[in-house]
Amino acid sequence: MGDTPVLNVVFDTNTYLGFGSEVLIEIRRHESHQGIRALASVWPCLELLARFAGEDASKSRRAVATLKKAWEHSGYAGPSGPRLRMHEAAEVALARGLFGLTPEEPLLQHGYVADLIAAAVTLEVDKFRQKHREDLEGIASRVAAEERRFIQLARALGSADGSHATGTWEVPPAQRVRLVAGGLFIALAEQFGVQLRTRELGPPADHLIKHFPVAMHFADSVFAQITATGVPPGGGNTTWDMKIAFHVGPGARIAGIPTVLVTNEKRFARAAMAAGIPTQVLRSDEYIAMLRTRDAVAEYSNTLLEAPGS
C-alpha cells in the first residue's frame, strides 16, 4: 500500500471474533495491495481492556484474544514495539466540529490506549494485569460510567416526544431524526461543559445529520425501540455500537479518505439504508468479496465520495 490510502476500514468487535488468524492474514494482504488502511475503534478496545480489571480469568482470556485480532488487523511494528492505528473517537470529532474544542481525557488519546493494547498482546495476562492494574481499574470505572450515562440519555431521548406510553413516535421520520440529533447535541454540550446561549438547535442538529447520518439513524432506531421497552436494546453495551456508528459518514473521513464499517450487525445496515447510503456499511462476506475483486476497492471508494450528502 502506498503512503496515501484510498479507503479506511473499521471492524466491529464481533467481526474480529468471526475471523480466524489465517483469514485476517489474507485480509491484511489484500488490504495492503488495494490501498486500504485498517483502523481500530477506540471505545470497543477500552471496553475489552476493562475486562482485565476483574478477577474473571475467562473474560481476560477472551479480551486478549480479541485485542490480538485487532492488532493483527490494524497494528504495526513501531520503533518501540507494537502499535495500533486507531480511528478518531466520536467525542473528539464532535467536540472539535461543534464546539471548537479538543477533549483532554486520557482515554480518548490514542497513544495511551495503543500503549495499553500493545502491552496486553505482548505480556502474559497476569503480568499485564499486575503491571497496569491502576490503569485498568480506571478504565473499568470509566467504561461503566459511560454505559450508565448512555442508558440515562437513551431513556430521556426515547421518551422525548411524550409517546413512551404508546410505544410509538408521534412525529414524521425526518423530524424524529432531527429531534434525536438535537438531543444528542444538548447532551454533548453538557458533557463538555459548554453553555448553550440559544434554544435554536437546528444548525447543530443539521451538522450531525449531514456529517454522521448513519449514526443519527442508528440512534433513532435505538431510541425508538426504547419507547416500547423502556430500556436500550442490549442495555449499556449499545453505547459501543453507537460510538462505532460514528466511524462512517462524511464527518468520519481522514484527509478526505472515506471510511467503511464492516459488521454483520443488521441494525447498522438498516441505519445506513435509512440514511440513504447503504453501501457505507458492509457485511464481512461482502468486504472479503470486494477485496478479492480487482479494482473493486477504488471503485467502491469513489461511490462513497459521490454518495448523497458528500
BABA-790050 format. One record per atom (N, C-alpha, C): residue number from 0; x, y, z; atom name. Coordinates in steps of 0.05 Angstrom, whole numbers. Layout:
BABA-790050
    n       u       v       w  atom
  NUM       X       Y       Z    CA
...
This chain:
BABA-790050
    n       u       v       w  atom
    0      17     -24       0     N
    0       0       0       0    CA
    0      18      25       0     C
    1      10      45     -16     N
    1      25      69     -17    CA
    1      21      86       8     C
    2      33     110       8     N
    2      31     127      31    CA
    2       2     138      36     C
    3     -12     141      14     N
    3     -40     152      15    CA
    3     -60     130       9     C
    4     -76     121      28     N
    4     -96     100      22    CA
    4    -119     111       6     C
    5    -135      93      -5     N
    5    -159     102     -20    CA
    5    -184      97      -2     C
    6    -180      82      20     N
    6    -203      74      36    CA
    6    -193      67      64     C
    7    -208      76      85     N
    7    -204      67     112    CA
    7    -225      46     119     C
    8    -218      28     137     N
    8    -238       8     145    CA
    8    -237       4     176     C
    9    -260       1     188     N
    9    -263      -5     216    CA
    9    -279     -30     219     C
   10    -270     -50     234     N
   10    -285     -74     241    CA
   10    -298     -70     268     C
   11    -322     -80     272     N
   11    -333     -81     299    CA
   11    -322    -106     313     C
   12    -327    -108     339     N
   12    -315    -130     355    CA
   12    -324    -157     345     C
   13    -349    -160     339     N
   13    -359    -187     330    CA
   13    -347    -195     303     C
   14    -340    -176     287     N
   14    -327    -183     261    CA
   14    -300    -196     267     C
   15    -285    -184     286     N
   15    -259    -197     293    CA
   15    -264    -225     304     C
   16    -284    -228     321     N
   16    -289    -254     333    CA
   16    -296    -275     312     C
   17    -308    -266     290     N
   17    -316    -284     269    CA
   17    -293    -293     250     C
   18    -270    -280     252     N
   18    -247    -286     235    CA
   18    -225    -300     250     C
   19    -214    -321     238     N
   19    -190    -334     248    CA
   19    -166    -319     239     C
   20    -143    -325     251     N
   20    -118    -311     245    CA
   20    -111    -314     215     C
   21    -116    -338     204     N
   21    -109    -342     176    CA
   21    -125    -324     158     C
   22    -150    -320     164     N
   22    -167    -303     147    CA
   22    -158    -274     150     C
   23    -151    -266     175     N
   23    -141    -238     179    CA
   23    -115    -233     164     C
   24     -98    -253     163     N
   24     -73    -250     148    CA
   24     -79    -246     118     C
   25     -98    -261     108     N
   25    -106    -258      80    CA
   25    -119    -230      75     C
   26    -136    -222      94     N
   26    -149    -196      91    CA
   26    -129    -174      91     C
   27    -110    -175     109     N
   27     -89    -154     111    CA
   27     -72    -153      86     C
   28     -66    -176      75     N
   28     -51    -177      50    CA
   28     -65    -163      27     C
   29     -91    -169      25     N
   29    -108    -156       4    CA
   29    -110    -126       9     C
   30    -114    -119      34     N
   30    -116     -90      41    CA
   30     -91     -75      34     C
   31     -68     -87      39     N
   31     -43     -75      33    CA
   31     -40     -70       3     C
   32     -48     -90     -13     N
   32     -46     -87     -42    CA
   32     -66     -68     -54     C
   33     -89     -65     -41     N
   33    -111     -49     -53    CA
   33    -113     -21     -41     C
   34     -95     -14     -23     N
   34     -95      14     -13    CA
   34    -115      19       9     C
   35    -119       0      27     N
   35    -138       3      49    CA
   35    -122       5      75     C
   36    -130      25      91     N
   36    -118      29     118    CA
   36    -137      19     139     C
   37    -129      -2     154     N
   37    -145     -13     175    CA
   37    -142       2     201     C
   38    -164       9     214     N
   38    -163      25     238    CA
   38    -180      11     260     C
   39    -171      12     284     N
   39    -186       1     307    CA
   39    -204      23     318     C
   40    -226      15     331     N
   40    -244      34     344    CA
   40    -237      36     373     C
   41    -234      61     383     N
   41    -223      65     410    CA
   41    -240      54     432     C
   42    -266      60     432     N
   42    -283      53     455    CA
   42    -286      22     458     C
   43    -291       8     436     N
   43    -293     -22     440    CA
   43    -267     -33     451     C
   44    -244     -21     443     N
   44    -218     -30     454    CA
   44    -217     -25     484     C
   45    -227      -1     492     N
   45    -228       5     521    CA
   45    -246     -14     536     C
   46    -269     -21     524     N
   46    -288     -39     537    CA
   46    -274     -67     540     C
   47    -258     -75     521     N
   47    -243    -100     524    CA
   47    -222     -98     546     C
   48    -208     -76     547     N
   48    -187     -72     567    CA
   48    -200     -72     595     C
   49    -224     -62     597     N
   49    -238     -61     623    CA
   49    -242     -88     635     C
   50    -244    -108     618     N
   50    -249    -135     627    CA
   50    -225    -147     642     C
   51    -201    -135     639     N
   51    -178    -145     654    CA
   51    -178    -136     683     C
   52    -195    -116     689     N
   52    -196    -105     716    CA
   52    -208    -124     737     C
   53    -226    -142     727     N
   53    -239    -161     745    CA
   53    -222    -185     750     C
   54    -234    -203     766     N
   54    -219    -228     773    CA
   54    -227    -252     756     C
   55    -245    -247     736     N
   55    -254    -269     719    CA
   55    -233    -274     697     C
   56    -218    -296     701     N
   56    -196    -302     682    CA
   56    -206    -308     654     C
   57    -230    -319     652     N
   57    -240    -326     625    CA
   57    -246    -300     609     C
   58    -256    -279     623     N
   58    -261    -254     610    CA
   58    -235    -242     600     C
   59    -214    -244     616     N
   59    -188    -233     608    CA
   59    -177    -248     583     C
   60    -180    -275     583     N
   60    -170    -290     560    CA
   60    -185    -283     535     C
   61    -212    -280     537     N
   61    -228    -273     513    CA
   61    -221    -245     503     C
   62    -216    -227     522     N
   62    -209    -200     515    CA
   62    -183    -198     501     C
   63    -162    -212     511     N
   63    -136    -211     499    CA
   63    -137    -224     471     C
   64    -153    -245     468     N
   64    -155    -259     442    CA
   64    -167    -240     421     C
   65    -187    -224     429     N
   65    -199    -205     411    CA
   65    -180    -182     405     C
   66    -166    -172     426     N
   66    -147    -150     421    CA
   66    -124    -159     403     C
   67    -116    -184     405     N
   67     -95    -194     388    CA
   67    -104    -194     359     C
   68    -130    -200     354     N
   68    -140    -200     327    CA
   68    -141    -171     316     C
   69    -149    -153     334     N
   69    -149    -124     326    CA
   69    -121    -115     319     C
   70    -101    -124     335     N
   70     -74    -116     329    CA
   70     -64    -130     303     C
   71     -71    -155     298     N
   71     -64    -168     274    CA
   71     -74    -153     249     C
   72     -98    -141     252     N
   72    -110    -127     230    CA
   72    -100     -98     227     C
   73     -99     -83     249     N
   73     -93     -55     247    CA
   73     -68     -46     261     C
   74     -52     -66     269     N
   74     -27     -60     283    CA
   74      -3     -59     265     C
   75      18     -48     275     N
   75      43     -48     261    CA
   75      66     -47     281     C
   76      90     -52     271     N
   76     114     -53     288    CA
   76     126     -25     289     C
   77     124     -11     311     N
   77     135      15     314    CA
   77     163      13     326     C
   78     178      36     327     N
   78     205      35     338    CA
   78     207      24     366     C
   79     186      28     382     N
   79     187      19     410    CA
   79     170      -6     415     C
   80     161     -19     393     N
   80     145     -43     395    CA
   80     118     -41     381     C
   81     100     -59     387     N
   81      74     -59     373    CA
   81      58     -34     376     C
   82      46     -24     355     N
   82      29       0     356    CA
   82       3      -7     342     C
   83     -17      10     346     N
   83     -44       5     335    CA
   83     -54      30     322     C
   84     -62      27     296     N
   84     -75      50     283    CA
   84    -104      52     292     C
   85    -113      75     300     N
   85    -140      78     311    CA
   85    -155     101     297     C
   86    -181      96     294     N
   86    -198     118     283    CA
   86    -205     137     306     C
   87    -208     162     299     N
   87    -214     182     319    CA
   87    -240     176     334     C
   88    -240     179     360     N
   88    -264     174     376    CA
   88    -285     195     369     C
   89    -310     187     369     N
   89    -332     206     362    CA
   89    -331     231     379     C
   90    -326     228     405     N
   90    -326     252     422    CA
   90    -306     273     413     C
   91    -283     264     403     N
   91    -263     283     394    CA
   91    -272     297     369     C
   92    -282     282     349     N
   92    -292     295     325    CA
   92    -315     314     330     C
   93    -333     306     347     N
   93    -357     322     352    CA
   93    -350     347     368     C
   94    -332     344     388     N
   94    -324     368     404    CA
   94    -310     388     387     C
   95    -294     379     368     N
   95    -280     397     350    CA
   95    -299     410     330     C
   96    -316     393     318     N
   96    -334     403     297    CA
   96    -356     421     308     C
   97    -366     415     332     N
   97    -389     430     342    CA
   97    -381     453     361     C
   98    -359     450     375     N
   98    -352     469     396    CA
   98    -324     481     393     C
   99    -309     471     373     N
   99    -282     481     370    CA
   99    -264     473     393     C
  100    -270     450     407     N
  100    -255     441     430    CA
  100    -239     415     423     C
  101    -218     410     439     N
  101    -204     385     437    CA
  101    -204     372     464     C
  102    -219     350     468     N
  102    -221     337     494    CA
  102    -193     328     503     C
  103    -188     331     529     N
  103    -162     324     540    CA
  103    -163     299     557     C
  104    -185     285     556     N
  104    -188     260     571    CA
  104    -168     239     561     C
  105    -151     228     579     N
  105    -130     209     571    CA
  105    -141     185     555     C
  106    -165     176     563     N
  106    -176     152     550    CA
  106    -183     158     520     C
  107    -185     183     512     N
  107    -190     189     484    CA
  107    -165     196     469     C
  108    -142     194     482     N
  108    -116     197     469    CA
  108    -107     171     459     C
  109    -104     169     433     N
  109     -98     143     420    CA
  109     -72     131     430     C
  110     -52     148     435     N
  110     -26     137     444    CA
  110     -29     122     470     C
  111     -44     132     489     N
  111     -49     119     514    CA
  111     -62      92     511     C
  112     -83      91     495     N
  112     -98      66     490    CA
  112     -80      46     475     C
  113     -66      56     455     N
  113     -49      38     438    CA
  113     -27      26     455     C
  114     -16      42     474     N
  114       5      31     491    CA
  114      -5       8     508     C
  115     -29      11     519     N
  115     -41     -10     536    CA
  115     -47     -35     519     C
  116     -57     -31     495     N
  116     -63     -54     478    CA
  116     -38     -68     470     C
  117     -17     -53     465     N
  117       9     -66     458    CA
  117      19     -83     481     C
  118      15     -73     506     N
  118      23     -89     529    CA
  118       5    -113     532     C
  119     -20    -110     527     N
  119     -39    -132     530    CA
  119     -33    -155     511     C
  120     -24    -149     487     N
  120     -20    -170     467    CA
  120       9    -182     469     C
  121      26    -169     485     N
  121      54    -179     486    CA
  121      61    -191     513     C
  122      48    -183     534     N
  122      54    -193     561    CA
  122      35    -216     568     C
  123      44    -233     586     N
  123      27    -254     598    CA
  123       5    -240     613     C
  124     -19    -252     613     N
  124     -43    -238     623    CA
  124     -39    -229     652     C
  125     -31    -246     670     N
  125     -28    -238     698    CA
  125      -7    -216     701     C
  126      14    -217     686     N
  126      35    -197     688    CA
  126      24    -170     678     C
  127       8    -171     656     N
  127      -4    -147     646    CA
  127     -23    -135     666     C
  128     -40    -151     678     N
  128     -59    -141     698    CA
  128     -44    -129     722     C
  129     -23    -142     731     N
  129      -8    -132     754    CA
  129       6    -105     748     C
  130      19    -104     724     N
  130      34     -81     717    CA
  130      17     -56     712     C
  131      -8     -61     701     N
  131     -25     -39     694    CA
  131     -51     -38     710     C
  132     -50     -49     734     N
  132     -75     -51     750    CA
  132     -89     -24     753     C
  133     -74      -3     760     N
  133     -86      23     765    CA
  133    -100      33     739     C
  134     -86      31     717     N
  134     -97      39     691    CA
  134    -123      23     685     C
  135    -122      -3     689     N
  135    -144     -20     682    CA
  135    -169     -14     700     C
  136    -164      -9     725     N
  136    -186      -3     743    CA
  136    -198      24     736     C
  137    -181      43     727     N
  137    -192      69     718    CA
  137    -209      66     693     C
  138    -199      49     675     N
  138    -214      45     650    CA
  138    -241      31     656     C
  139    -240      11     674     N
  139    -265      -3     681    CA
  139    -286      15     693     C
  140    -277      33     710     N
  140    -294      53     722    CA
  140    -306      72     701     C
  141    -289      81     683     N
  141    -298      99     662    CA
  141    -317      86     643     C
  142    -312      61     636     N
  142    -329      46     618    CA
  142    -357      42     630     C
  143    -357      35     656     N
  143    -383      31     670    CA
  143    -398      57     671     C
  144    -384      79     676     N
  144    -397     105     677    CA
  144    -409     113     650     C
  145    -395     106     629     N
  145    -404     112     602    CA
  145    -429      97     595     C
  146    -430      72     603     N
  146    -454      56     599    CA
  146    -478      67     614     C
  147    -473      75     639     N
  147    -495      87     655    CA
  147    -505     113     643     C
  148    -486     129     634     N
  148    -493     155     622    CA
  148    -510     150     596     C
  149    -502     130     581     N
  149    -517     125     556    CA
  149    -545     116     562     C
  150    -549      98     582     N
  150    -576      89     589    CA
  150    -593     112     598     C
  151    -582     131     613     N
  151    -597     154     622    CA
  151    -605     172     598     C
  152    -586     176     580     N
  152    -591     192     556    CA
  152    -612     178     538     C
  153    -608     152     535     N
  153    -627     137     517    CA
  153    -655     138     527     C
  154    -659     135     553     N
  154    -686     136     565    CA
  154    -698     164     561     C
  155    -681     185     565     N
  155    -691     212     562    CA
  155    -700     218     533     C
  156    -682     210     514     N
  156    -689     215     486    CA
  156    -710     197     475     C
  157    -711     173     486     N
  157    -731     154     477    CA
  157    -759     162     483     C
  158    -763     179     503     N
  158    -789     189     510    CA
  158    -792     219     506     C
  159    -774     230     489     N
  159    -773     259     486    CA
  159    -798     271     474     C
  160    -813     255     458     N
  160    -837     266     446    CA
  160    -862     258     461     C
  161    -858     247     485     N
  161    -881     241     502    CA
  161    -897     216     493     C
  162    -886     200     476     N
  162    -901     177     465    CA
  162    -893     150     478     C
  163    -878     152     500     N
  163    -869     127     512    CA
  163    -892     108     519     C
  164    -914     119     529     N
  164    -936     102     538    CA
  164    -948      86     515     C
  165    -947      98     490     N
  165    -960      84     468    CA
  165    -940      67     453     C
  166    -914      70     458     N
  166    -894      54     444    CA
  166    -890      63     416     C
  167    -898      87     409     N
  167    -894      97     381    CA
  167    -883     126     382     C
  168    -871     134     360     N
  168    -862     161     357    CA
  168    -884     176     341     C
  169    -894     197     353     N
  169    -916     212     340    CA
  169    -906     235     323     C
  170    -883     232     310     N
  170    -872     252     292    CA
  170    -862     238     267     C
  171    -861     253     244     N
  171    -851     241     219    CA
  171    -821     233     222     C
  172    -812     213     207     N
  172    -785     203     210    CA
  172    -763     224     208     C
  173    -765     242     188     N
  173    -744     263     185    CA
  173    -743     281     210     C
  174    -766     288     220     N
  174    -767     306     243    CA
  174    -758     291     268     C
  175    -763     265     268     N
  175    -755     248     291    CA
  175    -724     247     292     C
  176    -711     244     269     N
  176    -682     243     269    CA
  176    -670     269     278     C
  177    -683     292     270     N
  177    -673     318     278    CA
  177    -677     321     308     C
  178    -698     310     319     N
  178    -703     311     348    CA
  178    -681     296     362     C
  179    -674     273     352     N
  179    -652     257     365    CA
  179    -626     272     363     C
  180    -620     284     339     N
  180    -595     298     335    CA
  180    -594     322     354     C
  181    -616     336     357     N
  181    -617     359     376    CA
  181    -612     350     404     C
  182    -624     328     412     N
  182    -620     318     439    CA
  182    -591     309     444     C
  183    -578     297     424     N
  183    -550     289     426    CA
  183    -533     314     429     C
  184    -540     335     414     N
  184    -524     360     415    CA
  184    -525     371     444     C
  185    -549     372     455     N
  185    -551     382     483    CA
  185    -535     365     502     C
  186    -536     339     499     N
  186    -521     321     516    CA
  186    -491     325     513     C
  187    -482     330     489     N
  187    -453     335     484    CA
  187    -445     361     497     C
  188    -462     382     494     N
  188    -456     407     507    CA
  188    -453     404     537     C
  189    -470     389     549     N
  189    -468     385     578    CA
  189    -443     369     585     C
  190    -437     349     568     N
  190    -413     333     573    CA
  190    -388     349     573     C
  191    -386     368     555     N
  191    -362     385     552    CA
  191    -364     411     566     C
  192    -385     415     582     N
  192    -387     440     598    CA
  192    -392     465     581     C
  193    -405     461     558     N
  193    -410     484     540    CA
  193    -437     496     547     C
  194    -437     522     552     N
  194    -462     536     558    CA
  194    -477     543     532     C
  195    -500     533     529     N
  195    -516     539     505    CA
  195    -529     566     508     C
  196    -523     584     489     N
  196    -534     612     492    CA
  196    -560     615     477     C
  197    -569     595     463     N
  197    -594     597     448    CA
  197    -608     571     449     C
  198    -634     572     445     N
  198    -650     548     444    CA
  198    -651     537     416     C
  199    -639     551     397     N
  199    -640     542     369    CA
  199    -621     519     365     C
  200    -633     495     360     N
  200    -617     471     356    CA
  200    -615     463     327     C
  201    -628     477     310     N
  201    -628     469     282    CA
  201    -601     466     269     C
  202    -583     487     269     N
  202    -557     484     256    CA
  202    -540     461     267     C
  203    -537     458     293     N
  203    -520     435     302    CA
  203    -534     408     296     C
  204    -560     407     297     N
  204    -574     382     290    CA
  204    -569     375     261     C
  205    -571     396     244     N
  205    -566     391     215    CA
  205    -537     383     211     C
  206    -518     394     227     N
  206    -490     386     224    CA
  206    -487     356     230     C
  207    -499     347     251     N
  207    -497     319     258    CA
  207    -509     301     237     C
  208    -532     308     227     N
  208    -546     292     207    CA
  208    -530     292     181     C
  209    -518     314     173     N
  209    -503     316     148    CA
  209    -476     300     150     C
  210    -462     303     172     N
  210    -435     292     174    CA
  210    -435     264     185     C
  211    -455     256     201     N
  211    -456     229     213    CA
  211    -484     218     209     C
  212    -494     215     185     N
  212    -521     206     180    CA
  212    -527     178     190     C
  213    -508     159     187     N
  213    -512     132     196    CA
  213    -515     132     227     C
  214    -498     146     241     N
  214    -500     147     270    CA
  214    -527     159     279     C
  215    -537     179     265     N
  215    -562     192     273    CA
  215    -585     172     269     C
  216    -585     158     247     N
  216    -607     139     242    CA
  216    -604     115     260     C
  217    -580     107     266     N
  217    -575      86     286    CA
  217    -587      94     313     C
  218    -581     119     321     N
  218    -591     129     347    CA
  218    -621     130     346     C
  219    -633     138     324     N
  219    -662     139     322    CA
  219    -674     112     326     C
  220    -662      91     314     N
  220    -674      64     316    CA
  220    -672      55     345     C
  221    -650      61     358     N
  221    -646      53     386    CA
  221    -667      67     404     C
  222    -669      93     401     N
  222    -687     109     419    CA
  222    -716     103     413     C
  223    -722      97     387     N
  223    -750      90     381    CA
  223    -758      63     394     C
  224    -739      45     396     N
  224    -745      19     409    CA
  224    -749      23     439     C
  225    -736      43     450     N
  225    -739      48     479    CA
  225    -767      57     485     C
  226    -780      70     466     N
  226    -808      79     471    CA
  226    -826      55     476     C
  227    -818      32     466     N
  227    -835       8     470    CA
  227    -826      -8     494     C
  228    -800      -8     500     N
  228    -790     -26     521    CA
  228    -781     -12     546     C
  229    -774      14     544     N
  229    -765      29     567    CA
  229    -735      27     572     C
  230    -721       8     558     N
  230    -692       5     562    CA
  230    -679       2     534     C
  231    -653       9     532     N
  231    -639       6     507    CA
  231    -637     -24     499     C
  232    -640     -31     474     N
  232    -635     -58     465    CA
  232    -605     -65     470     C
  233    -601     -86     486     N
  233    -573     -93     492    CA
  233    -562     -78     517     C
  234    -579     -62     530     N
  234    -570     -48     554    CA
  234    -548     -28     548     C
  235    -530     -25     568     N
  235    -508      -7     565    CA
  235    -489     -13     543     C
  236    -487     -39     535     N
  236    -469     -46     513    CA
  236    -475     -32     487     C
  237    -500     -23     484     N
  237    -508     -10     459    CA
  237    -492      16     455     C
  238    -481      28     477     N
  238    -466      52     474    CA
  238    -441      48     456     C
  239    -429      24     457     N
  239    -406      19     440    CA
  239    -414      17     411     C
  240    -437       6     405     N
  240    -447       6     377    CA
  240    -453      34     368     C
  241    -464      51     386     N
  241    -469      79     378    CA
  241    -443      93     371     C
  242    -422      88     386     N
  242    -397     101     380    CA
  242    -384      91     354     C
  243    -388      65     349     N
  243    -377      54     324    CA
  243    -392      66     300     C
  244    -418      72     303     N
  244    -433      83     281    CA
  244    -422     110     272     C
  245    -408     124     290     N
  245    -396     150     283    CA
  245    -370     147     266     C
  246    -362     123     261     N
  246    -337     119     245    CA
  246    -343     120     215     C
  247    -368     124     207     N
  247    -374     126     179    CA
  247    -390     152     173     C
  248    -389     161     149     N
  248    -402     185     141    CA
  248    -381     206     133     C
  249    -390     228     121     N
  249    -371     249     113    CA
  249    -354     260     135     C
  250    -366     261     160     N
  250    -351     271     182    CA
  250    -330     252     193     C
  251    -330     228     183     N
  251    -310     208     193    CA
  251    -287     204     174     C
  252    -286     220     152     N
  252    -264     218     134    CA
  252    -238     228     146     C
  253    -216     217     136     N
  253    -190     225     145    CA
  253    -175     236     121     C
  254    -170     262     122     N
  254    -157     276     100    CA
  254    -173     271      74     C
  255    -199     270      76     N
  255    -216     266      53    CA
  255    -220     237      44     C
  256    -207     218      58     N
  256    -209     190      51    CA
  256    -233     178      66     C
  257    -252     166      53     N
  257    -276     155      66    CA
  257    -269     130      83     C
  258    -287     124     101     N
  258    -285     101     118    CA
  258    -309      83     115     C
  259    -304      57     114     N
  259    -326      37     113    CA
  259    -326      21     139     C
  260    -350      15     148     N
  260    -353      -2     172    CA
  260    -361     -30     163     C
  261    -346     -50     173     N
  261    -351     -78     167    CA
  261    -363     -91     192     C
  262    -388     -99     189     N
  262    -403    -111     212    CA
  262    -425    -128     201     C
  263    -432    -149     215     N
  263    -454    -166     208    CA
  263    -479    -160     225     C
  264    -477    -139     241     N
  264    -500    -130     257    CA
  264    -520    -115     239     C
  265    -544    -126     237     N
  265    -563    -115     218    CA
  265    -572     -87     224     C
  266    -571     -79     250     N
  266    -580     -52     257    CA
  266    -564     -31     243     C
  267    -537     -36     239     N
  267    -520     -17     225    CA
  267    -529     -15     195     C
  268    -534     -38     183     N
  268    -542     -38     155    CA
  268    -569     -23     151     C
  269    -587     -27     170     N
  269    -613     -14     168    CA
  269    -610      16     171     C
  270    -591      25     189     N
  270    -587      53     193    CA
  270    -575      66     168     C
  271    -556      52     156     N
  271    -544      62     131    CA
  271    -565      64     109     C
  272    -583      45     108     N
  272    -604      45      88    CA
  272    -622      69      93     C
  273    -630      73     118     N
  273    -648      95     125    CA
  273    -634     122     119     C
  274    -608     123     121     N
  274    -593     148     116    CA
  274    -589     153      86     C
  275    -596     133      70     N
  275    -593     137      41    CA
  275    -566     130      30     C
  276    -549     118      47     N
  276    -522     110      38    CA
  276    -517      81      47     C
  277    -532      62      35     N
  277    -530      34      44    CA
  277    -502      22      40     C
  278    -486      32      21     N
  278    -460      20      16    CA
  278    -440      28      37     C
  279    -447      46      55     N
  279    -428      56      76    CA
  279    -421      34      96     C
  280    -439      13      98     N
  280    -435      -9     116    CA
  280    -435     -35     100     C
  281    -415     -52     105     N
  281    -413     -77      90    CA
  281    -412    -101     110     C
  282    -425    -123     101     N
  282    -422    -148     116    CA
  282    -394    -158     112     C
  283    -384    -176     129     N
  283    -357    -186     127    CA
  283    -353    -201     101     C
  284    -374    -217      92     N
  284    -371    -231      67    CA
  284    -370    -212      43     C
  285    -385    -191      44     N
  285    -385    -171      23    CA
  285    -357    -157      21     C
  286    -346    -152      44     N
  286    -320    -139      45    CA
  286    -298    -157      33     C
  287    -299    -182      41     N
  287    -279    -201      31    CA
  287    -282    -204       1     C
  288    -306    -206      -9     N
  288    -311    -208     -38    CA
  288    -300    -184     -53     C
  289    -303    -160     -41     N
  289    -292    -136     -54    CA
  289    -262    -137     -54     C
  290    -250    -146     -32     N
  290    -221    -148     -31    CA
  290    -209    -166     -53     C
  291    -224    -187     -59     N
  291    -215    -207     -79    CA
  291    -220    -199    -108     C
  292    -233    -176    -112     N
  292    -241    -168    -139    CA
  292    -223    -144    -147     C
  293    -210    -147    -169     N
  293    -191    -127    -178    CA
  293    -205    -100    -183     C
  294    -193     -79    -174     N
  294    -202     -51    -178    CA
  294    -228     -45    -163     C
  295    -239     -65    -148     N
  295    -265     -60    -135    CA
  295    -262     -40    -113     C
  296    -240     -39     -99     N
  296    -237     -21     -76    CA
  296    -237       8     -85     C
  297    -222      14    -106     N
  297    -220      41    -115    CA
  297    -248      51    -125     C
  298    -262      33    -139     N
  298    -288      40    -149    CA
  298    -308      44    -126     C
  299    -305      27    -106     N
  299    -323      30     -82    CA
  299    -318      56     -68     C
  300    -292      63     -64     N
  300    -285      88     -51    CA
  300    -297     112     -66     C
  301    -297     111     -92     N
  301    -309     132    -108    CA
  301    -339     135    -104     C
  302    -352     111    -101     N
  302    -381     112     -96    CA
  302    -387     126     -69     C
  303    -370     121     -49     N
  303    -374     134     -23    CA
  303    -370     165     -25     C
  304    -351     173     -41     N
  304    -345     201     -44    CA
  304    -368     215     -60     C
  305    -382     200     -77     N
  305    -403     211     -93    CA
  305    -431     207     -81     C
  306    -432     195     -57     N
  306    -458     189     -45    CA
  306    -472     215     -37     C
  307    -498     215     -34     N
  307    -513     238     -26    CA
  307    -503     250       0     C
  308    -500     276       1     N
  308    -491     290      25    CA
  308    -461     292      27     C
  309    -446     280       7     N
  309    -418     281       9    CA
  309    -407     307      -2     C
